[in-house]
Amino acid sequence: MLRKYFLIILIFGVFVACKEETSKRQSIETEEIEFSKGGEFSFYKEGEIFKTIDIELAITDYEQQTGLMYRKSMEEDQGMLFIYEDERPRPYFYMKNTYIGLDLIYISADEKIVDINKNAKPLDETSLDSEAPAKYVLEVNAGMADKWNLNIGDQVSFEIE
């Protein structure tokens, strides 16, 4: 009889412990990723700066693979600049785990816009390739390329802090 009570208490204890562990897992919350300014990026029209934004940098493999994933928002005057060692066509950009719509602006080594992918849809895994070789890719909120009237051939520059 004592064994029976011991067995019931043991099973009940395991059940309670498992339930507590499950509720602990459900209460875990991730922290929002905050913008980290790494420089400034400027757009030119007719040789004059007409718009400057703050940029976060994506230089390492990890930063480039993560990009703006998991972000819930970004200010209109912010963007992320991907800096590569070489200039070549840039395939493999996609919106996996990216919750905000984006415009992708592809930039040559001589700092001219060579392609623009507008209004990339959040969470879409379709590849967003460049039509021309690029050394840099700037991601900004969807609609900004039209709002700022950006065109292929426009000059840009950036400064890293």
N, C-alpha and C positions, 0 to 999 in steps of 0.2 A: 504494500500500500504506500509506503514511504517513497518507493521508487516511482510510483505513478505520480505523486504530487511533485516530486523533484523534476520529472520529465515535463509536466505541465508548466511549472515555473520556468524551466529552461527554455521551452518553446516560446512562452510569452515574452521572456526577456529578449530573445533573438528578434522576435517580431517588433517589439518596441524600439530596439536599437536600430533596426533597418528603417523603420518609419522615421526616426529622428534624423538618420543620415540622409534620407531622401529629402526631407524638408530643408536640411542645411544646403543641399545642392541647388534647390529651387530658389534660394534667397540670394545667390551670388549674382552681383551686377557688375558689368564691365564699365570702366571709366570712359568718358567721352574723350576722343583724341582731339587735342587742341592744336590750333595753327601755331607753327613755330617759324617766325620770320627769319629768312636767311639772306634776303637781299631785296632789291627793287628791279622791276622790269618796266621798260618804257616802249611805247609805240610811237612811230613817227608818221606824219603826213606832210609832204612837201618840205622835208628837211627839218621840221619842227616837232618837238614832243607834243603830243596832244592827249596822252593818257599815261599815267604811271600807276602801277599796282605793286603791292607787297607780294613777295614770292616765298614759298617754302621750297626747299631743294630736295631733289631725289637723285642722289649720286651713287650710293652703294647699291649692290644687287638687291639687298633687302628693301631699301627705300623704293627702288624702281618696281619691284614685284608687288609691293604693298600699295604704293601710290596713295590715292584718296579713299581706299577701301575703308569701310566702317564709319566714315564721316557722315554726320547727319545734316551738316550745313557748312557753308563757306560764304564769307562776306563777298559782296560784289567787287570790291577792290583788292581781292586776293586771288592767288593762283598757285599751282605747283609746277615748277620747272624741272624737267628730267634732263640731265646733262650726260651725254654719252662721249666716249673717247673718239669715236669715228663718225663719219657722215655716211649714211646708207639708208635705204628704205627701212621704215620702222613698222614692221608688222607686230602682231601680238598684243596690241592694246585692246582691252576689253573692259566691261563694266561689272565684272563679277564682284559681288559684295560691296559695290559702290552704290550708295543710296541717293546721291544727288545727280541730276542731269549735268552733262559737261559738254563744252566745246573743246576739241583738241586742235591745237595750232602747231603745225610742224614747221621747223625753222632750220635753215641751212647754216653751215659753218660761217658764212659771211653775214649772218644775222638778218636774213630776209625770209619772210613767210613763203613757204613753198607748197603748203596744202593746209586745208582746214576741214575737219570733220565736225559738223555742227549737230547739236542737240542729241548727243549720245544718251540713250535711254538707261536709266538706273537698272542694275541687276541683269542687263543683257550681256550674254557671253559671245555675241557676234564680234569677230575680229574687226578692228578699226585701223586699217592700214593706211600708210601715207602713199601718195601717188608719186612722190619725188624723194630723193635722198634727203635725210634730215640729221642734224647733229643734236638738236634740242627739240623737246616737245613741251608745250605749255598747256596745262589744263586749267580752264576757267569755268565758271558757272555757265550752263546752257543759255544761249541767247546773247551772250556778251559779244561774240564775234560780229553779229548783226548790229547790236546796239552801238558798238564802237566803229562800225563800218570797215572792218578789216578785210583786206584783199590780198591775194597772192601777189608777191613782189613788194609789199610794204616792208619798210625797214624797222628793225627793233634793236634794242640794246638792253643789257642788264648789268647790275653791279651786285657782287656777292659781299656780304658783310663779314 
